[in-house]
Amino acid sequence: CPTCHALGGSGNPRHPLDGVGRRRTPGELREWITGTGGAAKDLPATIVERKRRYTELPGDDLDALCAYLGAGN
């Protein structure tokens, strides 16, 4: 994630994730992480393809990532 995104000042500052949970619903977070649903329409095709690998995360891990980002981090 830090290649494309920053969190707490660490990582790529071009796309910070700080406060993303206040801007996106849990379902939207899941779509943006995995490059599916509505996010697939808004993201460039190359990014969608890169994000699709996250669909292979175990469900509990993806749930935990969504909860972490949704907690306002």
PABAZA-621903 format. One record per residue (C-alpha): residue number from 1; residue in one letter; x, y, z. Coordinates in steps of 0.05 Angstrom, whole numbers, plus 5000, padded with zeros to 4 digits. Layout:
REM residues N
[NUM, 'a', [X, Y, Z]]
...
REM end
This chain:
REM residues 73
[1, 'c', [5000, 5000, 5000]]
[2, 'p', [5054, 5052, 5016]]
[3, 't', [5078, 5051, 4944]]
[4, 'c', [5014, 5086, 4923]]
[5, 'h', [4985, 5112, 4989]]
[6, 'a', [5006, 5148, 5052]]
[7, 'l', [4980, 5139, 5122]]
[8, 'g', [5002, 5179, 5182]]
[9, 'g', [5054, 5215, 5140]]
[10, 's', [5088, 5150, 5117]]
[11, 'g', [5085, 5127, 5045]]
[12, 'n', [5068, 5161, 4980]]
[13, 'p', [5038, 5229, 4998]]
[14, 'r', [5003, 5234, 4931]]
[15, 'h', [4945, 5191, 4954]]
[16, 'p', [4937, 5196, 5030]]
[17, 'l', [4889, 5149, 5066]]
[18, 'd', [4883, 5191, 5129]]
[19, 'g', [4810, 5201, 5144]]
[20, 'v', [4786, 5158, 5086]]
[21, 'g', [4735, 5125, 5133]]
[22, 'r', [4700, 5192, 5139]]
[23, 'r', [4694, 5198, 5063]]
[24, 'r', [4675, 5126, 5044]]
[25, 't', [4626, 5075, 5070]]
[26, 'p', [4652, 5006, 5089]]
[27, 'g', [4626, 4978, 5023]]
[28, 'e', [4660, 5034, 4984]]
[29, 'l', [4726, 5021, 5020]]
[30, 'r', [4722, 4947, 4999]]
[31, 'e', [4709, 4967, 4927]]
[32, 'w', [4766, 5017, 4926]]
[33, 'i', [4814, 4967, 4957]]
[34, 't', [4796, 4911, 4908]]
[35, 'g', [4783, 4955, 4847]]
[36, 't', [4712, 4929, 4839]]
[37, 'g', [4642, 4957, 4835]]
[38, 'g', [4636, 5032, 4829]]
[39, 'a', [4711, 5042, 4841]]
[40, 'a', [4726, 5003, 4777]]
[41, 'k', [4689, 5057, 4738]]
[42, 'd', [4728, 5114, 4770]]
[43, 'l', [4798, 5086, 4770]]
[44, 'p', [4844, 5079, 4710]]
[45, 'a', [4845, 5009, 4681]]
[46, 't', [4918, 4998, 4701]]
[47, 'i', [4901, 5013, 4774]]
[48, 'v', [4839, 4969, 4772]]
[49, 'e', [4882, 4912, 4748]]
[50, 'r', [4934, 4924, 4803]]
[51, 'k', [4881, 4927, 4857]]
[52, 'r', [4846, 4863, 4834]]
[53, 'r', [4900, 4822, 4869]]
[54, 'y', [4869, 4845, 4935]]
[55, 't', [4807, 4804, 4918]]
[56, 'e', [4851, 4744, 4936]]
[57, 'l', [4861, 4767, 5008]]
[58, 'p', [4828, 4722, 5059]]
[59, 'g', [4760, 4751, 5078]]
[60, 'd', [4780, 4764, 5150]]
[61, 'd', [4842, 4803, 5127]]
[62, 'l', [4801, 4845, 5079]]
[63, 'd', [4749, 4857, 5133]]
[64, 'a', [4804, 4879, 5182]]
[65, 'l', [4835, 4926, 5131]]
[66, 'c', [4767, 4958, 5117]]
[67, 'a', [4753, 4965, 5192]]
[68, 'y', [4821, 4997, 5203]]
[69, 'l', [4812, 5047, 5147]]
[70, 'g', [4739, 5058, 5167]]
[71, 'a', [4759, 5075, 5238]]
[72, 'g', [4783, 5143, 5214]]
[73, 'n', [4856, 5125, 5208]]
REM end
